[in-house]
Amino acid sequence: MKAYGPFHFDLEHFFELTPDLMCVAGFDGFFKKINPAVSKTLGYTDAELYSRPINSFVHPEDQPVTAEKRKLIAEGIPLLNFENRYITKQGEIVWLTWTSVSVKKDQVVFAIAKDITAKKKLEEYRRLMHILGYLPEPKAYRTILKENIPTDQELASILEDEAAGHIYLSQESERWLGQFESLVRKHISDGEAMISRLALELGMSERQLHRRVKSILNVTPNKFIRVIRLQVAREAIASGKMRSITEIARRAGFSTPSYFRKLFKEGFSGRAEQWLGDNW
């Protein structure tokens, strides 16, 4: 316990409770101390996280650049807002943005990370919606709730993000879209019954559902669902567990393999068969 002015802060308590991922890593590439948010986000036990090199949890495509950044930190160069992907124990991709600083004499790195997976997913969905012509004009959208009015500095950052093609959403809108996506994935095989099922589980009418999605993303629910299906199909291909286009189309809820092929080619600039071949 350390005293600061009239207040007393238990730093260990703060370390345990913060929703951000916080860790101390050694120059040897292993975790030395982690807070509960790390194991909660990645799905591994503390023992599992301590027993393996940190880079083994990083997405294979991001391992080389992550290793290079780690060398720079060890040389005393702070790391600011570095984004990379981790693979959870369940096989899901998590995007994290890191800020790190080293203490050379102790051979350790202090790091804090925020989970930006939701933001990255929305940026990818928006990219696909533009390519497919669902958002014909290059225009950014943001939903700002009255209780979440940004400061001048935050607004400047938002406008900068919009110029770069990013989306700004309120926390409530981001949370709601995350729930929407989870339900789409849960009922991916429902076909035409999807909209009514989603509206029921979200506790609103189909008209309200349409208005909510339209107000946030400026597309209809059906178009957003189509884009989520494409992402599910790409994930199925990347998993290497499915061998045929028909199987993948069925997994993602597309009515026919031919329609899936057409949409996939438009969205990812390549034939699904070619992507499937590259993963075998």
N, C-alpha and C positions, 0 to 999 in steps of 0.2 A: 504494500500500500504506500503510495506516495502522495504528499500533500501539495496542492497548487492553489495558493491564495486561500479563499474561504471554502473551497470545495475539495472533496477527496475523490479521487478516481482510482478504481481498481482496474488497472490495465489488463490484467489477465481475464477479468470478467468481460471487458470490452472485446478482447480478442476472441472469446468464446461465443459471444452473442451477435457480433456483426454479421450481416448477410453477405458481405463481400468475402471472397476467398483470400485468406491471409496465410502466408507461410514463411518459414526460414529454410533456405536450402544451402547445402554445402557446395564448395567448389568442386567436390567429387561428383556432383550431379544427382545427389539423393536428397529427399526431404529430410529435414531435421526436426521440424515442428510444423504442424498444420492446425488450422481451426476447423470446427465441425462443418463449415460451409464447403470445404474442399471435398471431404468424403461424401457429403450429401449431394453435391453437384456431379461428381464423377461416379458415384455408386460403389466405390471400393471401400473396404474397411481400412482403418488407420494402418493396421499391420501390413496389408497388401500395398498401400501407398508408400510405406517406409522401406519395403523390401526390394523395390524395383527402381531402376534409374528413372528419373522424371521424364526423360525423352521417350521412354517406352509407352507413355500414356498419350503422347502427342500424335496427332494425325500423321501418317507416313509422309504425306506430301509437304508437311510443315516442319518435319524434323531437321532437315539441313539448315534452314534459315533460323530455326530456334536455337540450334547448337551454335551458330555463328553469333547470335545475339548474346548467348550466355558467355562466350569468350570475351565480348566487349565489356559486359558487366564485371567480369573478373578483373579486367584491366582498370576498373574504376570509372567506367563511362555509364552513367545512369540510363535506365531504359524507361521511356515514356510512351504510354499508349500503344504498346506493341500488341497486335492482334494475331492470334493463332488458334488452331482447332485442336481440341482434345477428343479422345474417344472414350465414352463411358463404358462401364462394365457391361451394360446392356447393348453396346454396339452403336449408340447414338452419337451424333456429332454435337459438340458443345463449342461455341465460339467464346473466347475470353480475350479481354484487353488488359494488358499487364503494365504496371509501373513498378520498377525494381531498382534497388540500390545495394551496392556491396560494401562490406566492411573487411578490407584486405587483411588486417591483422588477425581477425578471427576466422578468415577463410569462409565467410558465409554471405548469403544474399537475403535481404529482406524484400518481400514482394507482396503486392496486393493486386487482385484481379476482380473484374466485374464480368458477369455473364451477359453477353450481348447477343445470344443466340436468336432471341425473338426479333431483334432489329435486323440481323443478317438474313433471316428467313424472309422477312417482309421486303427487304431490298431485292432479294432474288425473285420473289413472287412478282414484284412490281416490274422487274426487268422482263420477265416472261410475258406479263400482260401487255407491255409495250410492243414486244416482238410479235405477239399474236394479234396486235391491232385492237386490243381491248381498251387501251389508253392511247388513242391516235395522236394526241398532241403531247409533246414532252412537257409535262406540267406536274409539279409536286403538290401534294396535299398534306394538310396537317389539321389535326383536330385538337383544339385547346379547350379544355373544360374551364368553367369559370373559376373553379378552385385551384386551377393549375396554370394561372397566368404567368408567362415567363418574364424574367427581368430583362433589362435592355441588353445585358451581356449574353443572356441565354438566347434572346431573340436574334442577336447578331450571329450566334453559332447556328441557330436554326436556318437562317437565310443562307449561310455559307453551305450548310449541308444540302439545302434544296438546290443550290446552284450546282452542286456536285452530283445531283440525282438521288439524294437520300430522302428518306421519309421522316417527318417528325410526327410522333403520335403522343397523346397524353398517356400516362400510365394506365388509366382505365381503359382506353381504346386498345392499347397493346395487350392488356390482360384479356379483354373480351375477344379479340381476334385469335389469341392463343387458345382460348377455350373453343372457339368456333373450329379452328384447325384440328384440335384434338378430337372433336366430335365427328368431323368429316372422316378422319382416319379410322375412327372407331366403327363408323357405318359406311365404309368405303364401298361395300357391295350392294348398297340399297337402291342404286339406280334412280329412277324417277321419284321414288319415295323419300329421297334424301332430304329435300327442303322441308317437308312436313315433319320429318323426324327431328331435324335440327331445331325447328321452331318450337316443337313440343319440349325438347330437353332444355332449351334456353329460356323457356317460360314466356314466349311471346307469339304473336300471330305471324303468319307468313308475310303479311304486308309490313309489319314492324321489322321483321328480319331483313327484308329487302331494303327498307329505308336505312337501317343501321349499317349494313355493309356498304351501301351506296354512299352514305354520308362520310364514311371513313376512307374508302379506297376509290370511290367514283366508278365502281364496276358493280354488276349484278352479282348476287350470291352464286348463281349457276356458273358464271365465268370464273369467279374466284375458286369455286370447287374444282373446275376443270384444271386450273393451274396447280392446285394442291395434288390432284390425281397425277399430273405430269411429274411432280416432284417425287411422289410415292413410287412411280415407275422407275425414275432415275435411281432412286435408292435401292430398289429391287435389283436392278441391273448391277449396281456397284457391289451389292452383297455377294454376287457370284453364286447364289443359291438357286437361280432359275435359269433354265436352258432354252426356253422358247418364247417367242413374241406373244403367242397366245396366252401362255401362263402369266406373263408379266402384265399384259393388258387386262386379264381377269383379276389379277392381284390389285391393280390400281382402279378397278371399277369401270373400265371403258366398255362400251356396249359391243364393239367389234374390234378385232386386231387391225383392220384396215384404217379405221378412224384414228386409232391410237398411233399407227405408223405416221399418218399424215400430220397429226398434231405434234408428235415428238420431233419430226424433221423440221417443222417450223420453229419450234421452241429451242432446239439445241443444235441446229445447223448440221444435222447428220442423220443417217439412217439408224434406226434402233438396232437393226441387225449388226451394224458395224460396232456400235457401242457394246452390244452383247458379246461380240467376238473378241473385243479388246479385253474383256474381263474373264476370258477363258484361256 
